[in-house]
């Protein structure tokens, strides 16, 4: 039973989705040090 759940959660497609999500979060954090100018354009 646990092995089927493990295989369902940790299959190749889900692992690729998690890796892609982590890469996007890392990219967001790496580029977040710049001031977002687009927020202040309306003022």
Buried (B, 14 or more C-beta within 10 A) or exposed (E): EEEEEEEEEEEEEEEEEEEEEEEEEEEEEEEEEEEEEEEEEEE
